[in-house]
């Protein structure tokens, strides 16, 4: 089973080698917490975290 990694730039969680949101390759296994955004335009949490694309994000990335 593939391990999920988080992008150090935008905190998106993925199993790939490239971030699907910002296309960065600086990914890490050292992350914790999950935030799932379904509707970025209506979400107050997405607005607070400056997230504009629905996806799964890490809460903390090291």
Backbone as JSON, one array per atom type, in Angstrom:
{
  "sequence": "XXXXXXXXXXXXXXXXXXXXXXXXXXXXXXXXXXXXXXXXXXXXXXXXXXXXXXXXXXXXXX",
  "N": [[0.83, -1.18, 0.0], [0.55, 2.2, -0.84], [2.16, 4.96, 0.71], [0.86, 7.93, 2.07], [1.83, 11.23, 1.28], [2.65, 14.63, 2.1], [2.48, 17.86, 0.65], [4.98, 20.26, 1.03], [4.64, 22.88, 0.36], [1.86, 23.59, -0.2], [0.41, 21.91, 1.44], [-1.2, 19.83, 0.51], [-2.38, 16.48, 0.41], [-1.18, 13.48, -0.95], [-0.57, 10.48, -2.92], [1.17, 10.39, -4.9], [4.17, 11.44, -6.72], [4.29, 14.06, -7.3], [2.78, 17.09, -6.39], [-0.71, 17.39, -6.64], [-2.03, 19.79, -6.59], [-0.33, 22.2, -6.52], [1.75, 21.4, -8.06], [4.32, 20.99, -7.09], [7.35, 19.3, -6.1], [8.39, 18.88, -3.64], [7.84, 16.96, -1.25], [6.71, 15.38, 1.81], [6.89, 12.79, 4.3], [6.43, 13.41, 6.85], [3.93, 14.51, 8.42], [0.79, 15.59, 9.9], [-2.64, 15.2, 10.95], [-5.76, 15.71, 9.25], [-7.49, 17.61, 6.86], [-10.37, 17.91, 5.09], [-11.63, 19.37, 2.3], [-14.58, 20.03, 0.75], [-16.24, 21.9, -0.56], [-14.83, 24.59, -1.46], [-15.51, 27.25, -1.87], [-17.67, 27.83, -0.2], [-16.83, 27.12, 2.31], [-15.9, 28.04, 5.54], [-13.64, 27.3, 6.91], [-11.87, 26.7, 4.82], [-11.6, 29.27, 3.78], [-10.36, 30.56, 5.93], [-7.94, 29.17, 6.02], [-6.91, 29.82, 3.6], [-7.48, 28.24, 1.31], [-8.37, 27.23, -1.87], [-9.09, 25.17, -3.53], [-10.89, 22.18, -3.7], [-9.88, 19.38, -1.84], [-7.82, 16.92, -0.11], [-6.08, 17.87, 2.72], [-3.14, 18.33, 4.76], [-2.93, 19.04, 8.23], [-0.71, 19.83, 9.71], [2.56, 20.22, 8.59], [5.85, 19.08, 8.47]],
  "CA": [[0.0, 0.0, 0.0], [1.34, 3.43, -0.95], [2.05, 5.88, 1.84], [0.49, 9.28, 1.7], [2.8, 12.28, 1.57], [2.07, 15.98, 2.07], [3.27, 18.88, -0.01], [5.48, 21.26, 1.97], [4.24, 24.21, -0.09], [0.42, 23.88, -0.04], [-0.09, 20.94, 2.4], [-2.07, 18.83, -0.1], [-1.97, 15.1, 0.66], [-1.24, 12.68, -2.17], [0.27, 9.29, -2.93], [2.05, 10.55, -6.05], [5.48, 12.07, -6.54], [4.11, 15.47, -7.61], [1.58, 17.63, -5.76], [-1.75, 17.61, -7.63], [-2.55, 21.16, -6.48], [0.63, 23.23, -6.91], [2.74, 20.75, -8.94], [5.63, 20.96, -6.45], [7.89, 17.95, -5.85], [8.92, 18.9, -2.28], [6.84, 16.24, -0.46], [7.25, 14.8, 3.03], [6.11, 11.81, 5.05], [6.29, 13.96, 8.2], [2.76, 15.39, 8.49], [-0.24, 15.08, 10.8], [-3.96, 15.78, 10.85], [-6.35, 15.77, 7.91], [-8.58, 18.55, 6.6], [-10.95, 17.61, 3.79], [-12.44, 20.47, 1.81], [-15.48, 19.61, -0.33], [-16.71, 23.09, -1.28], [-13.9, 25.63, -1.01], [-16.13, 28.57, -1.95], [-18.61, 28.01, 0.91], [-16.22, 26.69, 3.56], [-15.23, 29.05, 6.36], [-12.3, 26.77, 7.21], [-11.05, 26.91, 3.63], [-11.31, 30.71, 3.7], [-9.4, 30.86, 6.99], [-6.65, 28.57, 5.66], [-6.58, 30.29, 2.25], [-7.57, 27.1, 0.41], [-9.38, 27.52, -2.89], [-9.34, 23.98, -4.34], [-11.31, 21.04, -2.89], [-8.89, 18.31, -1.8], [-7.44, 16.5, 1.23], [-4.91, 18.63, 3.15], [-2.56, 18.06, 6.06], [-3.05, 20.15, 9.17], [0.65, 20.25, 10.07], [3.6, 19.62, 7.76], [7.2, 19.4, 8.97]],
  "C": [[0.88, 1.25, 0.0], [1.11, 4.32, 0.27], [1.71, 7.26, 1.33], [1.57, 10.26, 2.13], [2.08, 13.62, 1.46], [3.04, 16.94, 1.4], [3.71, 19.92, 1.02], [5.04, 22.67, 1.6], [2.76, 24.5, 0.2], [-0.29, 22.92, 0.91], [-1.08, 19.92, 1.82], [-1.5, 17.44, 0.15], [-2.18, 14.29, -0.61], [-0.43, 11.4, -1.99], [1.25, 9.34, -4.1], [3.38, 11.19, -5.69], [5.45, 13.57, -6.83], [2.8, 15.92, -6.98], [0.52, 17.89, -6.83], [-2.31, 19.04, -7.63], [-1.57, 22.18, -7.04], [1.76, 22.7, -7.8], [4.16, 20.75, -8.38], [6.07, 19.51, -6.25], [8.5, 17.85, -4.45], [7.86, 18.31, -1.34], [7.5, 15.61, 0.75], [6.3, 13.77, 3.62], [5.79, 12.32, 6.45], [5.16, 14.99, 8.24], [1.75, 14.77, 9.45], [-1.54, 15.84, 10.6], [-4.46, 15.87, 9.42], [-7.49, 16.78, 7.89], [-9.09, 18.23, 5.2], [-11.9, 18.74, 3.42], [-13.26, 19.97, 0.62], [-15.91, 20.79, -1.19], [-15.91, 24.28, -0.78], [-14.53, 27.02, -1.02], [-17.06, 28.86, -0.77], [-18.02, 27.69, 2.27], [-15.52, 27.83, 4.29], [-13.82, 28.59, 6.73], [-11.38, 26.97, 6.03], [-10.68, 28.38, 3.48], [-10.25, 31.09, 4.73], [-8.0, 30.36, 6.63], [-6.18, 28.96, 4.27], [-6.48, 29.12, 1.26], [-8.68, 27.38, -0.59], [-9.75, 26.31, -3.76], [-9.75, 22.82, -3.42], [-10.29, 19.9, -2.99], [-8.71, 17.88, -0.35], [-6.13, 17.18, 1.58], [-4.42, 18.17, 4.52], [-2.72, 19.28, 6.95], [-1.67, 20.73, 9.5], [1.65, 19.49, 9.21], [4.95, 20.05, 8.29], [8.23, 19.22, 7.89]]
}
